[in-house]
Amino acid sequence: MSSSELKHRFPESQSPNTYDDSLSSNLMAIRATCSSANPINYILREQRLHCMLLGIVIATIFFLLFPQSSSHDHQIVTTLTKPMKIMPRMLDQQIVHYPSQIHHRVGRIPLGLKRKGLRIVVTGGAGFVGSHLVDRLIARGDSVIVIDNFFTGRKENLMHQFGNPRFELIRHDVVEPILLEVDQIYHLACPASPVHYKFNPIKTIISFLSLSPSSLTNVAGTLNMLGLAKRVGARFLLTSTSEVYGDPLQHPQKETYWGNVNPIGVRSCYDEGKRVAETLSMDYHRGAGIEVALDNKLHVRIARIFNTYGPRMCIDDGRVVSNFVAQALRKEPLTVYGDGKQTRSFQYVSDLVEGLMRLMEGDHVGPFNLGNPGEFTMLELAKVVQETIDPNAKIEFRPNTEDDPHKRKPDISRAKELLGWEPTVSLRKGLPLMVQDFRQRIFGEQKDTSFVE
Ligand SMILES: NC(=O)c1ccc[n+]([C@@H]2O[C@H](COP(=O)([O-])OP(=O)(O)OC[C@H]3O[C@@H](n4cnc5c(N)ncnc54)[C@H](O)[C@@H]3O)[C@@H](O)[C@H]2O)c1
C-alpha cells in the first residue's frame, strides 16, 4: 500500500496504530456505560429525555395539522355487512356516501396504496344529466371517458373539464362499436326530449337497437355497450325511463308494474326502445346464450328515471320545465297542453346523479325508480314558475299531444330500502338554480357555472 493511500484513509496526525488504540478505548468506554449504568440513568443523562419529549411534541403537532395524506377530503368506506361484487379496479375500498354503511376515516395511507380511481365511460356525457354525472365522478377521483355524438349534447356542458388529465371526450355514435378498457359504463346516450326523439324516430330506436352490418342480427347502441361491458368485465348501468310505464293504469308506479304503452304511437320509438333496452340488459345479466367470464354474469344496473330538471337542460326542447322557464324568461305565455290537470313529478338533477351512482355501486340490479314523488299538475308547475320568475306570466292552453300520459308519480320504496336513496331537493329550491342558468344562456349574462346543489 503506498503512503498516499495511507494518508487518505487516516488523518495526518494519526498513524494506523494510534487510530486502532483510540477506537478500542472508545468501544470500551461505551461498553462500560451500557453494562454498568442503569437504563434510566442513561436516558436522563446528556439531554436525551428532553430530545425525546421534543420529538413526541413535534410528531403530535404534525399529525394533528395533517390528519390525511390525500388532498381530497374523501371518506373511504369499508362495507362490513355485504361485500360488493369484485370489479377489476374496485378492490375493497369504495368512495361513496352511503348512510347505511360504516365510514372509516383512514389516516395516512402510504403512497402507492391509495384507492385507485375507476375508469368510467359515460355515453351521452355531453348532455344534461350526463354532464352532471361526469362532474360528480371526476370530483370523486375517477377517470371519465365521455362518448357523445352531440345530437342534443353540447361541448359547453363539459368545457370546464377540458385540460383535466382524468377527462377524455370522444365524438362517437354509440350505434358503432367501440373498444375501451374500463371498469364501469353509464349508458345515457339517447335523445330524451320528445322534440328530439320524434325528430328521427328510427334513429332513436337505433340508439338502442339496430342491424349490425356484419351479422344482420339486432345489435347496436345498448347492445354495443353491453358487448363492451361483457368483453372488458365492466359493470353496466342503463338509464331507462318512466316512459316504460306508458299511460299508467297503476298509480303511483311501482317497478313491478308492466306498463301501458302504445306500441305504434309517435312516442313508441322512445318508450319501446327503452323497454327493449331493458330486455337486452336483463338477458345479458342472465348470461343467456353469451360466453362470459368470471361468474357467468354481466353486472347490470337499470334505472327508470322520472322527469328531471336542472341547469344545462336543452332550452326549448319540449320538456315542460324547460319550456315554462324559457317562456317566462322571454315574457312569452306558458303553453299548457290539454287541461293542465295531467300530473308529473320533478326531480332535481343532483338527486338523480346521487341515485345513479348509488345504484352503480350497490348490489342490486333493479330496475329502480329514480324520481321525486312530489306530484304536480301542469297548472301547479306553471304557478311555481310564475312565483319564481314572473308573477304576471300568462298561461296559454293548446290541444294535448298524442299519447301524453295522464299521471306520473314514482313509488320509490325500493330505492329507499335497497339504495338508501331519496330526493332531497324540492321543486321550489331547485327551480331557481335552473332559472339562473337559463337566464345566463338566454340573455348571455355573466357565466357562473357554480351550481349550488
Ligand atoms: N332528463 C330526464 O328527465 C330523463 C327522464 C327519463 C330518462 N332519461 C334518460 O336519461 C338519459 C340522459 O337524458 P338527458 O336528459 O341528459 O338527455 P340529453 O338529450 O340532454 O342527453 C343525451 C345525450 O346523448 C347524446 N346522444 C344521443 N344519441 C346518441 C348516439 N347515438 N351516440 C352518442 N351520443 C348520443 C346526445 O348528444 C346527448 O349528449 C337518456 O337516456 C334519457 O332517456 C332522462
The ligand as a Tripos MOL2 file, in Angstrom:
@<TRIPOS>MOLECULE
LIG
   44    48     1     0     0
SMALL
NO_CHARGES

@<TRIPOS>ATOM
      1 N1        -83.9110   14.0980  -18.2030 N.am      1 LIG1
      2 C1        -84.9670   13.3680  -17.9580 C.2       1 LIG1
      3 O1        -85.9790   13.8550  -17.4620 O.2       1 LIG1
      4 C2        -84.9470   11.8960  -18.2600 C.ar      1 LIG1
      5 C3        -86.0620   11.1160  -17.9300 C.ar      1 LIG1
      6 C4        -86.0410    9.7770  -18.2060 C.ar      1 LIG1
      7 C5        -84.9380    9.1910  -18.7780 C.ar      1 LIG1
      8 N2        -83.8710    9.9590  -19.1020 N.ar      1 LIG1
      9 C6        -82.7380    9.2920  -19.7570 C.3       1 LIG1
     10 O2        -81.5030    9.7970  -19.2620 O.3       1 LIG1
     11 C7        -80.5560    9.8680  -20.3280 C.3       1 LIG1
     12 C8        -79.9830   11.2670  -20.3950 C.3       1 LIG1
     13 O3        -81.0260   12.1760  -20.6240 O.3       1 LIG1
     14 P1        -80.7770   13.7340  -20.7500 P.3       1 LIG1
     15 O4        -81.9480   14.3990  -20.1960 O.co2     1 LIG1
     16 O5        -79.4410   14.0820  -20.2240 O.co2     1 LIG1
     17 O6        -80.8240   13.9020  -22.3350 O.3       1 LIG1
     18 P2        -79.9010   14.7710  -23.2970 P.3       1 LIG1
     19 O7        -80.5680   14.7920  -24.6090 O.co2     1 LIG1
     20 O8        -79.5450   16.0660  -22.6600 O.co2     1 LIG1
     21 O9        -78.5810   13.9000  -23.3560 O.3       1 LIG1
     22 C9        -78.4530   12.7800  -24.1910 C.3       1 LIG1
     23 C10       -77.0310   12.7620  -24.7190 C.3       1 LIG1
     24 O10       -76.8680   11.6090  -25.5540 O.3       1 LIG1
     25 C11       -76.2070   12.0110  -26.7640 C.3       1 LIG1
     26 N3        -76.6050   11.0520  -27.7980 N.ar      1 LIG1
     27 C12       -77.8340   10.8340  -28.3170 C.ar      1 LIG1
     28 N4        -77.8060    9.8530  -29.2400 N.ar      1 LIG1
     29 C13       -76.5140    9.4300  -29.2990 C.ar      1 LIG1
     30 C14       -75.8280    8.4340  -30.0530 C.ar      1 LIG1
     31 N5        -76.4700    7.6750  -30.9390 N.pl3     1 LIG1
     32 N6        -74.4970    8.2850  -29.8500 N.ar      1 LIG1
     33 C15       -73.8370    9.0540  -28.9490 C.ar      1 LIG1
     34 N7        -74.4230   10.0000  -28.2070 N.ar      1 LIG1
     35 C16       -75.7480   10.1800  -28.3730 C.ar      1 LIG1
     36 C17       -76.6850   13.4140  -27.0060 C.3       1 LIG1
     37 O11       -75.8610   14.1460  -27.8600 O.3       1 LIG1
     38 C18       -76.7080   13.9740  -25.5890 C.3       1 LIG1
     39 O12       -75.4630   14.4870  -25.2280 O.3       1 LIG1
     40 C19       -81.2790    9.4330  -21.6000 C.3       1 LIG1
     41 O13       -81.0030    8.0890  -21.8610 O.3       1 LIG1
     42 C20       -82.7320    9.5980  -21.2390 C.3       1 LIG1
     43 O14       -83.5570    8.7220  -21.9690 O.3       1 LIG1
     44 C21       -83.8460   11.2900  -18.8570 C.ar      1 LIG1
@<TRIPOS>BOND
     1     1     2 1
     2     2     3 2
     3     2     4 1
     4     4     5 ar
     5     4    44 ar
     6     5     6 ar
     7     6     7 ar
     8     7     8 ar
     9     8     9 1
    10     8    44 ar
    11     9    10 1
    12     9    42 1
    13    10    11 1
    14    11    12 1
    15    11    40 1
    16    12    13 1
    17    13    14 1
    18    14    15 2
    19    14    16 1
    20    14    17 1
    21    17    18 1
    22    18    19 2
    23    18    20 1
    24    18    21 1
    25    21    22 1
    26    22    23 1
    27    23    24 1
    28    23    38 1
    29    24    25 1
    30    25    26 1
    31    25    36 1
    32    26    27 ar
    33    26    35 ar
    34    27    28 ar
    35    28    29 ar
    36    29    30 ar
    37    29    35 ar
    38    30    31 1
    39    30    32 ar
    40    32    33 ar
    41    33    34 ar
    42    34    35 ar
    43    36    37 1
    44    36    38 1
    45    38    39 1
    46    40    41 1
    47    40    42 1
    48    42    43 1
@<TRIPOS>SUBSTRUCTURE
     1 LIG1         1 GROUP 0 **** ****
